[in-house]
Amino acid sequence: MKKTFLLGLDEIDILAEWIAKNFTNGVIVLRGDLAAGKTTLVKKTVKFLGVEEEVTSPTFSLQHRYGDRVFHYDMYNHGLDHFISLGMLEELEKDGLHFVEWGDDELVKILNSASIETMTIDIKKISDNKREYEVCTH
C-alpha cells in the first residue's frame, strides 16, 4: 500500500494519528534530509499512542524506549553494519512499534526477509512549512 500526505508542520497530527490507528506493531523506517521532521513525527505519534514520556532523538545513544512497546532508533552516526554488529536486528523483532531514523533499502530488505511488518516513510521538504510524506507498507 502506498499513501501520500502533504501536510504543514501544524498538520502533522493527521499523519501521527493515522499511524497510531493503522500500524501498531512492526518497524517504521523514517527517511529524509536533516531537519525534515523525522523525530517530530515520532514525538507526535508516541503522543497519540498515549505514552507520556518525552521523545528525543537517539542520535548518540542509538536506541530509546518509551513505555513498554515503543522503540526509537537512529542509524545516522552508525550505519546498518554497526547496527547489525550490535545485535540490534533482534531488538526489531520485539513486540511493539519500532521507529528507525535513517534506515535504508537494505534494512527494509532484511526486515521483509525476516517477515517483520515494515512501513517506510519518505519525508520531502516542500517548503519551510510543508512536507510530503510518502508512506509505503511492505
N, CA, C and O of each residue as an XYZ file, in Angstrom:
552
protein
N       0.838     -1.173      0.000
C       0.000      0.000      0.000
C       0.884      1.238      0.000
O       1.906      1.291      0.685
N       0.479      2.217     -0.770
C       1.209      3.480     -0.837
C       0.221      4.613     -0.620
O      -0.863      4.627     -1.202
N       0.609      5.571      0.231
C      -0.257      6.699      0.548
C       0.623      7.929      0.706
O       1.712      7.847      1.273
N       0.156      9.068      0.207
C       0.926     10.303      0.302
C       0.139     11.347      1.076
O      -1.052     11.555      0.847
N       0.837     11.995      1.997
C       0.271     13.088      2.780
C       1.065     14.347      2.458
O       2.295     14.308      2.467
N       0.401     15.458      2.176
C       1.044     16.756      2.013
C       0.541     17.612      3.162
O      -0.615     18.037      3.177
N       1.426     17.862      4.132
C       0.994     18.492      5.374
C       1.906     19.634      5.783
O       3.117     19.595      5.567
N       1.298     20.650      6.377
C       2.068     21.692      7.032
C       2.545     21.161      8.371
O       2.016     20.172      8.878
N       3.544     21.816      8.941
C       4.077     21.347     10.215
C       3.018     21.355     11.306
O       3.089     20.567     12.249
N       2.039     22.238     11.183
C       0.954     22.292     12.167
C      -0.128     21.243     11.903
O      -1.091     21.144     12.663
N       0.024     20.463     10.834
C      -0.957     19.425     10.485
C      -0.405     18.009     10.667
O      -1.082     17.037     10.333
N       0.800     17.885     11.185
C       1.464     16.584     11.284
C       0.680     15.595     12.156
O       0.850     14.382     12.031
N      -0.181     16.120     13.041
C      -1.013     15.240     13.872
C      -1.896     14.325     13.022
O      -2.241     13.225     13.454
N      -2.260     14.764     11.834
C      -3.096     13.945     10.940
C      -2.382     12.637     10.615
O      -2.977     11.563     10.701
N      -1.117     12.727     10.244
C      -0.336     11.531      9.921
C      -0.029     10.724     11.181
O      -0.126      9.497     11.171
N       0.335     11.399     12.249
C       0.653     10.704     13.505
C      -0.540      9.872     13.988
O      -0.379      8.724     14.401
N      -1.715     10.456     13.932
C      -2.918      9.733     14.356
C      -3.200      8.558     13.423
O      -3.583      7.480     13.878
N      -3.010      8.764     12.116
C      -3.225      7.700     11.132
C      -2.291      6.520     11.422
O      -2.716      5.365     11.387
N      -1.015      6.815     11.707
C      -0.056      5.751     12.031
C      -0.489      5.026     13.305
O      -0.518      3.796     13.341
N      -0.822      5.783     14.346
C      -1.210      5.193     15.630
C      -2.410      4.259     15.491
O      -2.511      3.268     16.214
N      -3.312      4.566     14.572
C      -4.512      3.740     14.382
C      -4.290      2.568     13.432
O      -4.959      1.542     13.553
N      -3.356      2.706     12.487
C      -3.228      1.734     11.403
C      -1.982      0.857     11.429
O      -1.898     -0.112     10.673
N      -1.017      1.177     12.282
C       0.228      0.406     12.285
C       0.722      0.325     13.727
O       1.466      1.195     14.179
N       0.319     -0.696     14.433
C       0.597     -0.759     15.867
C       1.710     -1.731     16.244
O       2.122     -1.775     17.403
N       2.202     -2.509     15.281
C       3.259     -3.470     15.576
C       4.137     -3.640     14.343
O       3.643     -3.961     13.263
N       5.434     -3.425     14.506
C       6.366     -3.566     13.398
C       7.356     -2.419     13.381
O       7.530     -1.711     14.373
N       8.004     -2.246     12.233
C       9.073     -1.267     12.096
C       8.660     -0.175     11.111
O       8.190     -0.456     10.008
N       8.846      1.067     11.531
C       8.625      2.214     10.650
C       9.989      2.833     10.360
O      10.646      3.359     11.258
N      10.402      2.767      9.111
C      11.681      3.326      8.679
C      11.410      4.746      8.187
O      10.633      4.961      7.257
N      12.072      5.713      8.835
C      11.889      7.130      8.507
C      13.102      7.639      7.738
O      14.240      7.529      8.194
N      12.829      8.205      6.550
C      13.922      8.703      5.720
C      13.632     10.134      5.296
O      12.490     10.488      5.002
N      14.660     10.938      5.268
C      14.531     12.328      4.864
C      15.783     13.090      5.245
O      16.583     12.618      6.054
N      15.955     14.260      4.667
C      17.133     15.073      4.959
C      17.171     15.489      6.424
O      16.196     15.315      7.155
N      18.299     16.036      6.838
C      18.408     16.623      8.171
C      17.316     17.666      8.335
O      17.039     18.429      7.409
N      16.708     17.702      9.482
C      15.643     18.659      9.826
C      14.378     18.489      8.992
O      13.591     19.426      8.855
N      14.182     17.293      8.432
C      12.962     17.030      7.663
C      11.760     16.829      8.573
O      10.622     17.029      8.149
N      12.003     16.433      9.827
C      10.911     16.238     10.770
C      10.708     14.803     11.214
O       9.620     14.447     11.665
N      11.737     13.971     11.095
C      11.619     12.561     11.488
C      11.305     12.418     12.976
O      10.359     11.725     13.351
N      12.090     13.066     13.814
C      11.865     12.961     15.256
C      10.553     13.616     15.658
O       9.876     13.136     16.567
N      10.186     14.703     14.995
C       8.908     15.364     15.286
C       7.749     14.414     15.019
O       6.798     14.361     15.799
N       7.820     13.667     13.929
C       6.763     12.697     13.629
C       6.708     11.608     14.701
O       5.621     11.188     15.098
N       7.855     11.155     15.167
C       7.879     10.152     16.239
C       7.228     10.728     17.498
O       6.401     10.066     18.126
N       7.599     11.964     17.871
C       7.020     12.613     19.059
C       5.505     12.649     18.987
O       4.823     12.286     19.946
N       4.980     13.086     17.854
C       3.527     13.210     17.697
C       2.843     11.844     17.729
O       1.784     11.698     18.339
N       3.441     10.843     17.075
C       2.836      9.507     17.049
C       2.840      8.884     18.442
O       1.848      8.281     18.852
N       3.933      9.021     19.165
C       4.015      8.487     20.526
C       2.926      9.112     21.401
O       2.322      8.437     22.234
N       2.689     10.396     21.203
C       1.625     11.088     21.951
C       0.263     10.458     21.650
O      -0.526     10.236     22.569
N      -0.026     10.166     20.370
C      -1.304      9.542     20.013
C      -1.413      8.116     20.541
O      -2.516      7.598     20.712
N      -0.276      7.483     20.798
C      -0.283      6.137     21.376
C      -0.504      6.171     22.889
O      -0.596      5.128     23.537
N      -0.588      7.384     23.439
C      -0.885      7.540     24.849
C       0.323      7.444     25.777
O       0.168      7.293     26.988
N       1.510      7.531     25.215
C       2.725      7.474     26.026
C       3.114      8.900     26.388
O       3.220      9.764     25.518
N       3.323      9.138     27.671
C       3.572     10.494     28.174
C       5.044     10.878     28.236
O       5.360     12.036     28.509
N       5.943      9.946     27.993
C       7.370     10.234     28.118
C       7.839     11.218     27.042
O       7.274     11.286     25.951
N       8.888     11.976     27.379
C       9.447     12.922     26.413
C      10.243     12.159     25.358
O      11.068     11.307     25.690
N       9.996     12.464     24.104
C      10.680     11.822     22.990
C      11.821     12.727     22.538
O      11.627     13.908     22.251
N      13.018     12.139     22.481
C      14.183     12.863     21.980
C      14.893     11.991     20.950
O      14.707     10.775     20.922
N      15.695     12.610     20.115
C      16.422     11.866     19.095
C      17.483     10.978     19.735
O      18.253     11.445     20.574
N      17.533      9.702     19.352
C      18.541      8.806     19.908
C      19.849      8.815     19.108
O      20.522      7.788     19.018
N      20.212      9.953     18.534
C      21.379     10.048     17.660
C      22.634      9.468     18.296
O      23.364      8.727     17.638
N      22.900      9.784     19.550
C      24.140      9.339     20.174
C      23.984      8.071     21.009
O      24.977      7.410     21.313
N      22.763      7.725     21.379
C      22.554      6.526     22.188
C      22.084      5.335     21.368
O      22.054      4.217     21.882
N      21.720      5.539     20.126
C      21.250      4.520     19.181
C      19.824      4.064     19.434
O      19.090      3.827     18.474
N      19.394      3.929     20.703
C      18.038      3.457     20.975
C      17.449      4.149     22.204
O      18.125      4.331     23.216
N      16.181      4.528     22.094
C      15.387      4.973     23.238
C      14.138      4.104     23.288
O      13.682      3.582     22.270
N      13.602      3.963     24.479
C      12.372      3.194     24.660
C      11.372      4.076     25.381
O      11.718      4.764     26.341
N      10.124      4.054     24.915
C       9.052      4.839     25.514
C       7.930      3.884     25.902
O       7.393      3.174     25.052
N       7.584      3.867     27.157
C       6.568      2.923     27.607
C       7.078      1.507     27.425
O       8.285      1.265     27.425
N       6.155      0.579     27.270
C       6.520     -0.836     27.134
C       6.676     -1.295     25.689
O       7.320     -2.310     25.425
N       6.084     -0.545     24.747
C       6.008     -1.073     23.381
C       6.488     -0.123     22.286
O       6.254     -0.398     21.109
N       7.144      0.973     22.623
C       7.593      1.909     21.593
C       9.114      2.069     21.687
O       9.657      2.395     22.743
N       9.780      1.834     20.562
C      11.234      1.885     20.482
C      11.627      2.890     19.391
O      10.927      3.037     18.389
N      12.741      3.569     19.598
C      13.170      4.624     18.677
C      14.681      4.477     18.453
O      15.457      4.479     19.408
N      15.084      4.351     17.200
C      16.477      4.132     16.842
C      16.925      5.218     15.863
O      16.114      5.792     15.136
N      18.225      5.486     15.861
C      18.795      6.443     14.911
C      20.076      5.831     14.359
O      21.010      5.551     15.111
N      20.121      5.625     13.052
C      21.278      4.994     12.427
C      22.213      6.011     11.769
O      23.175      5.621     11.106
N      21.949      7.291     11.941
C      22.709      8.328     11.240
C      24.216      8.236     11.479
O      24.993      8.250     10.524
N      24.628      8.144     12.710
C      26.059      8.115     13.039
C      26.673      6.726     12.959
O      27.895      6.592     13.017
N      25.855      5.694     12.829
C      26.375      4.339     12.963
C      26.282      3.499     11.692
O      27.191      2.718     11.409
N      25.228      3.638     10.936
C      25.048      2.840      9.729
C      24.535      1.439     10.026
O      24.525      0.990     11.172
N      24.116      0.772      8.981
C      23.499     -0.549      9.106
C      24.468     -1.599      9.634
O      24.089     -2.400     10.489
N      25.703     -1.619      9.151
C      26.657     -2.644      9.597
C      26.885     -2.576     11.102
O      26.914     -3.608     11.772
N      27.046     -1.383     11.629
C      27.250     -1.207     13.074
C      25.988     -1.631     13.833
O      26.070     -2.293     14.867
N      24.835     -1.246     13.313
C      23.543     -1.602     13.898
C      23.433     -3.125     14.019
O      23.040     -3.645     15.063
N      23.783     -3.829     12.944
C      23.725     -5.295     12.928
C      24.749     -5.892     13.890
O      24.446     -6.837     14.619
N      25.972     -5.333     13.890
C      27.037     -5.886     14.738
C      26.702     -5.783     16.223
O      27.195     -6.578     17.023
N      25.872     -4.816     16.598
C      25.460     -4.665     17.993
C      24.273     -5.559     18.361
O      23.823     -5.558     19.507
N      23.768     -6.320     17.387
C      22.641     -7.209     17.647
C      21.299     -6.495     17.660
O      20.326     -7.013     18.208
N      21.239     -5.311     17.061
C      20.017     -4.517     17.105
C      18.888     -5.093     16.243
O      17.720     -4.773     16.466
N      19.222     -5.931     15.269
C      18.146     -6.528     14.462
C      17.218     -7.368     15.330
O      16.012     -7.420     15.089
N      17.778     -8.020     16.336
C      16.951     -8.825     17.248
C      15.980     -7.937     18.017
O      14.869     -8.358     18.337
N      16.399     -6.708     18.316
C      15.511     -5.763     19.003
C      14.267     -5.487     18.162
O      13.169     -5.339     18.699
N      14.441     -5.420     16.848
C      13.332     -5.095     15.955
C      12.294     -6.211     15.874
O      11.196     -6.007     15.355
N      12.640     -7.380     16.382
C      11.691     -8.494     16.403
C      10.765     -8.437     17.610
O       9.767     -9.155     17.655
N      11.081     -7.594     18.585
C      10.254     -7.487     19.790
C       8.876     -6.942     19.447
O       8.718     -6.135     18.531
N       7.889     -7.397     20.197
C       6.534     -6.903     20.041
C       6.510     -5.403     20.336
O       7.028     -4.962     21.362
N       5.924     -4.640     19.459
C       5.821     -3.203     19.666
C       6.043     -2.435     18.379
O       6.137     -3.011     17.295
N       6.123     -1.149     18.519
C       6.312     -0.252     17.385
C       7.732      0.287     17.429
O       8.152      0.867     18.430
N       8.463      0.095     16.350
C       9.871      0.481     16.265
C      10.034      1.562     15.185
O       9.728      1.333     14.015
N      10.513      2.722     15.591
C      10.810      3.802     14.648
C      12.311      3.802     14.399
O      13.094      3.880     15.346
N      12.728      3.714     13.124
C      14.148      3.720     12.784
C      14.420      4.906     11.870
O      14.018      4.917     10.706
N      15.112      5.910     12.419
C      15.504      7.056     11.597
C      16.750      6.696     10.798
O      17.657      6.039     11.309
N      16.788      7.123      9.561
C      17.919      6.927      8.647
C      18.098      5.481      8.215
O      19.200      5.090      7.828
N      17.037      4.676      8.271
C      17.119      3.325      7.727
C      17.185      3.396      6.210
O      16.782      4.394      5.613
N      17.694      2.337      5.585
C      17.825      2.351      4.128
C      17.109      1.152      3.505
O      16.489      0.349      4.203
N      17.209      1.048      2.181
C      16.541     -0.046      1.466
C      17.082     -1.411      1.887
O      16.336     -2.391      1.909
N      18.354     -1.484      2.217
C      18.942     -2.755      2.656
C      18.295     -3.228      3.956
O      18.003     -4.414      4.112
N      18.073     -2.303      4.882
C      17.385     -2.660      6.129
C      15.975     -3.159      5.831
O      15.536     -4.154      6.408
N      15.268     -2.485      4.944
C      13.910     -2.901      4.581
C      13.929     -4.307      3.995
O      13.059     -5.118      4.313
N      14.904     -4.609      3.146
C      15.030     -5.956      2.566
C      15.225     -7.003      3.656
O      14.599     -8.063      3.631
N      16.099     -6.699      4.613
C      16.370     -7.632      5.716
C      15.095     -7.861      6.533
O      14.769     -8.999      6.874
N      14.383     -6.789      6.844
C      13.147     -6.901      7.621
C      12.098     -7.719      6.875
O      11.425     -8.565      7.465
N      11.964     -7.463      5.576
C      10.999     -8.216      4.774
C      11.357     -9.701      4.729
O      10.477    -10.558      4.807
N      12.655    -10.002      4.601
C      13.071    -11.408      4.540
C      12.835    -12.116      5.882
O      12.701    -13.339      5.930
N      12.786    -11.338      6.964
C      12.502    -11.906      8.286
C      11.013    -11.854      8.624
O      10.617    -12.154      9.751
N      10.188    -11.471      7.644
C       8.735    -11.371      7.811
C       8.333    -10.410      8.924
O       7.355    -10.645      9.634
N       9.093     -9.323      9.070
C       8.755     -8.291     10.044
C       7.944     -7.223      9.317
O       8.381     -6.671      8.308
N       6.775     -6.948      9.839
C       5.889     -5.927      9.270
C       6.665     -4.600      9.190
O       7.227     -4.140     10.183
N       6.684     -3.999      8.000
C       7.502     -2.809      7.789
C       6.739     -1.719      7.048
O       5.988     -1.983      6.109
N       6.956     -0.497      7.497
C       6.435      0.688      6.822
C       7.613      1.627      6.580
O       8.463      1.794      7.454
N       7.667      2.238      5.403
C       8.666      3.274      5.166
C       7.927      4.594      4.995
O       6.844      4.654      4.413
N       8.544      5.649      5.520
C       8.013      6.996      5.330
C       9.151      7.866      4.827
O      10.111      8.144      5.546
N       9.025      8.288      3.579
C       9.997      9.195      2.978
C       9.452     10.602      3.110
O       8.345     10.902      2.662
N      10.250     11.467      3.737
C       9.827     12.837      4.009
C      10.597     13.785      3.102
O      11.827     13.806      3.097
N       9.849     14.565      2.337
C      10.464     15.555      1.458
C       9.999     16.942      1.875
O       8.803     17.197      2.015
N      10.950     17.818      2.068
C      10.641     19.192      2.444
C      10.207     19.940      1.184
O      10.992     20.097      0.249
N       8.962     20.399      1.162
C       8.409     21.134      0.019
C       8.670     22.634      0.198
O       9.006     23.333     -0.758
N       8.513     23.110      1.416
C       8.807     24.500      1.781
C       9.149     24.516      3.259
O       9.192     23.459      3.888
N       9.393     25.687      3.830
C       9.726     25.757      5.254
C       8.642     25.131      6.122
O       8.932     24.576      7.183
N       7.396     25.220      5.671
C       6.282     24.728      6.486
C       5.598     23.479      5.930
O       4.788     22.881      6.638
N       5.880     23.063      4.716
C       5.183     21.918      4.104
C       6.121     20.741      3.884
O       7.272     20.903      3.480
N       5.596     19.551      4.162
C       6.327     18.311      3.919
C       5.435     17.350      3.156
O       4.216     17.329      3.332
N       6.070     16.552      2.300
C       5.374     15.455      1.639
C       5.849     14.176      2.309
O       7.049     13.916      2.399
N       4.893     13.378      2.777
C       5.181     12.114      3.444
C       4.674     10.993      2.556
O       3.467     10.827      2.378
N       5.601     10.225      2.000
C       5.217      9.087      1.175
C       5.306      7.836      2.047
O       6.390      7.430      2.467
N       4.159      7.242      2.306
C       4.049      6.115      3.229
C       3.813      4.831      2.417
O       2.891      4.753      1.605
N       4.670      3.828      2.656
C       4.520      2.544      1.988
C       4.603      1.429      3.025
O       5.475      1.447      3.894
N       3.697      0.463      2.932
C       3.803     -0.715      3.784
C       4.354     -1.847      2.927
O       4.053     -1.961      1.739
N       5.171     -2.681      3.569
C       5.859     -3.758      2.853
C       5.511     -5.090      3.471
O       5.990     -6.128      3.013
